[in-house]
Each structure stands twice: as C-alpha cells, then as structure tokens.
Amino acid sequence: MQRILILNPKGGSGKTTLATNLAASFAVSGSWPALMDLDAQGSSMRWLSKRPNEQAPIYGIAGFSRSAAVTRSWQLRVPRDCDPLIIDTPAALETHDLPEITRGADIILVPVMPSDIDIHTAAKCIADLLLVAKIKRSDDRIGIIASRVRSKTLVSQSLMRFLMSIDIPLIATLRDSQNYLRAAELGVGIFEMPTWQVSKDLDEWHSLLGWLDRDKESVNSSPEVAVRG
C-alpha cells in the first residue's frame, strides 16, 4: 500500500484540497483509496460526508477522533483492499512530532501558497523534515506543490524563486481556481466535474499523478496497515 502524507504546519496551505482531490482522482481511476483525517477540524471527513452515493467510493478514517472502546491501532486500521492511503495532517504540528507522523510514509507532499509567511513556514518545514525527521533527499520522498498560484504576480514569482533555491522537486503548480471551492462544497474532486469546466485545472495534475505512479511501482503491498497518530 502506498502511503501519501500531506504535511505543512501552517493552516490554510491547501492540505485538505490536495488530499480530497487526490483521493477522488484515485477513486475515479478504479482504485479504492483511504482518506485519513488527523486534523481536529475534520475538513476531509466533512467533504467525504457530502460525497454523493453515485460517486466512486473512498474509505474515510476520522483519525482525529479518539475512543476508549477500541485501541488506537484498530481505530486507524486501513482495510486490506484500500490503496493508496492519503493522510491529511493537522496544522500547528509540533516539530518533535515529525519523526512519528512521517514514519512509514512513502511520499510526503508539502503544499505551499504564495505569501511571505507561507514561504517562510515551508522553508522551516522542509528543514525540519530533513534534520528532525531524518528524511534523506536521496530517498526522493518529499515533493512540493505550489498551490493557489496566480501567474505573473510578484508574490508568485517570489514563491518560484524560493522553490528553485531548494533541492526538493516541485511536482506541480496548481492555479488559484474557484473549481476547488465548488468541488469541496459538492463532496467531489475536480476529476469528477465537467471536463469543459475544469480542463485547465486537470492539465496541472498530470505531473503530480505521474510522480506518484513512479513511486507506487516500488511500493510493496501490505495486507494491513496501522497508522500512528
């Protein structure tokens, strides 16, 4: 099972948008993805609760919820046939929690928005992944997603300069599009919206999905996964 962790300690960086649309893209392609929400706000699970019954199924795990009736490992258990597992992490994640939450992740996606605060936070996040979580650059497990980008603006140009200055691959650049808001309201992904409406957005996802497919070929399937959180 491929485990995709979406991580950025700053709130509003586009983690849930990335997580839900990734899950929808895999569902549309015929997979049965699992979407785990570790954020107490529960945005991914709220999106999933709106999902129409006729859409391809996605298995949801409310990882932010705790129950004394079952063990934590059982609560976070992923069904045998699910693949991949997409994990939406909380904002304000403490640096010392990074080794635990990144353990077992095949891919770590870091969405970054074009603002000075977001760029600064992303720089620290990547440094912490390398120095605290001990993720090796050579493992090629970390990918950057530039989100809500408006072309030709000064702040977007600043974001691109930052991304070019670090030795971490920029996997995709997603434009600032109202289609993501519409998809969130409907409980669907942009892959499930009319093509004429989202064609520009879909074009931006090809490089991301191709990069994930590259990794998936090297991931060994496991019958059962218990995720720490």
ABEGO torsion letter per residue (X at the ends): XBBBBBBBABBGAGAAAAAAAAAAAAAAAGBBBBBBBABAAGAAAAAAAABBAABBBBBBBBAABBBAABBAAAAABBBAABOBBBBBBBBGBBAAAAAAAABGBABBBBBBBBBAAAAAAAAAAAAAAAAAAGBBAAAGABBBBBBGBBBGBAAAAAAAAAAAABBBBBABBBBBBAAAAAAAAAGBBAAABBAAAAAAAAAAAAAAAAAAAAAAAABBBBABBBBBX
